């Protein structure tokens, strides 16, 4: 896994592990303020640090886009 990913990459990461997640689900975690805006952007794309994934998972659980008992292999 690389150090960074886009919102699309993050959605794909969870989808690859069996969770139905769309790019807009990840975007919504930022738009609602549950996640702080990332330090970097590439044009319109948020660049997410892999180290921020646990915090992103918590936000996605709170938004009910991931189940509370999510199990992610890192």
C-alpha positions as a Markdown table, in Angstrom:
| # | Residue | x | y | z |
|---|---|---|---|---|
| 1 | Unk | 0.0 | 0.0 | 0.0 |
| 2 | Unk | 1.2 | 3.5 | -0.8 |
| 3 | Unk | 1.5 | 6.3 | 1.7 |
| 4 | Unk | -1.4 | 8.3 | 0.1 |
| 5 | Unk | -4.6 | 7.7 | -1.7 |
| 6 | Unk | -7.5 | 9.7 | -3.1 |
| 7 | Unk | -11.1 | 9.4 | -1.9 |
| 8 | Unk | -11.7 | 7.0 | -4.8 |
| 9 | Unk | -8.7 | 4.9 | -3.7 |
| 10 | Unk | -10.0 | 4.8 | -0.2 |
| 11 | Unk | -13.4 | 3.7 | -1.3 |
| 12 | Unk | -11.8 | 1.0 | -3.5 |
| 13 | Unk | -9.6 | -0.1 | -0.5 |
| 14 | Unk | -12.7 | -0.9 | 1.6 |
| 15 | Unk | -14.6 | -2.4 | -1.4 |
| 16 | Unk | -11.7 | -4.8 | -2.0 |
| 17 | Unk | -12.1 | -6.0 | 1.5 |
| 18 | Unk | -15.8 | -6.8 | 1.1 |
| 19 | Unk | -17.5 | -3.5 | 2.1 |
| 20 | Unk | -19.8 | -1.7 | -0.4 |
| 21 | Unk | -18.3 | 1.8 | -0.3 |
| 22 | Unk | -18.6 | 4.5 | -2.9 |
| 23 | Unk | -16.4 | 7.5 | -3.4 |
| 24 | Unk | -19.2 | 9.9 | -2.3 |
| 25 | Unk | -19.3 | 8.0 | 1.1 |
| 26 | Unk | -15.7 | 8.9 | 1.7 |
| 27 | Unk | -16.2 | 12.5 | 0.5 |
| 28 | Unk | -19.1 | 12.9 | 2.8 |
| 29 | Unk | -16.9 | 12.1 | 5.9 |
| 30 | Unk | -15.0 | 15.3 | 5.0 |
| 31 | Unk | -18.0 | 17.4 | 3.9 |
| 32 | Unk | -19.8 | 16.8 | 7.2 |
| 33 | Unk | -16.7 | 17.8 | 9.2 |
| 34 | Unk | -16.2 | 14.4 | 10.8 |
| 35 | Unk | -12.8 | 14.4 | 9.1 |
| 36 | Unk | -10.6 | 17.4 | 8.9 |
| 37 | Unk | -9.7 | 18.5 | 5.3 |
| 38 | Unk | -6.5 | 16.8 | 4.3 |
| 39 | Unk | -3.3 | 18.9 | 4.1 |
| 40 | Unk | -2.9 | 18.1 | 0.4 |
| 41 | Unk | -5.1 | 18.2 | -2.7 |
| 42 | Unk | -4.4 | 17.4 | -6.3 |
| 43 | Unk | -6.8 | 19.7 | -8.1 |
| 44 | Unk | -10.3 | 18.8 | -6.8 |
| 45 | Unk | -9.0 | 15.5 | -5.3 |
| 46 | Unk | -8.4 | 15.0 | -1.6 |
| 47 | Unk | -5.1 | 13.2 | -0.9 |
| 48 | Unk | -5.6 | 11.0 | 2.1 |
| 49 | Unk | -2.7 | 9.8 | 4.2 |
| 50 | Unk | -2.8 | 6.0 | 4.9 |
| 51 | Unk | -2.2 | 6.8 | 8.6 |
| 52 | Unk | -5.5 | 8.7 | 8.6 |
| 53 | Unk | -7.5 | 5.5 | 7.6 |
| 54 | Unk | -8.4 | 4.5 | 11.3 |
| 55 | Unk | -9.9 | 8.0 | 11.8 |
| 56 | Unk | -11.7 | 7.8 | 8.4 |
| 57 | Unk | -13.1 | 4.4 | 9.4 |
| 58 | Unk | -14.6 | 5.9 | 12.6 |
| 59 | Unk | -16.2 | 8.6 | 10.6 |
| 60 | Unk | -17.6 | 6.1 | 8.1 |
| 61 | Unk | -19.0 | 4.0 | 11.0 |
| 62 | Unk | -20.6 | 7.1 | 12.5 |
| 63 | Unk | -22.2 | 7.9 | 9.2 |
| 64 | Unk | -23.3 | 4.3 | 9.0 |
| 65 | Unk | -21.5 | 3.6 | 5.7 |
| 66 | Unk | -19.4 | 0.9 | 7.4 |
| 67 | Unk | -20.6 | -1.5 | 10.1 |
| 68 | Unk | -19.5 | -1.0 | 13.7 |
| 69 | Unk | -17.6 | -4.3 | 13.7 |
| 70 | Unk | -15.6 | -3.5 | 10.6 |
| 71 | Unk | -12.4 | -5.6 | 10.2 |
| 72 | Unk | -9.8 | -4.2 | 7.9 |
| 73 | Unk | -6.5 | -6.0 | 7.1 |
| 74 | Unk | -3.6 | -3.6 | 6.9 |
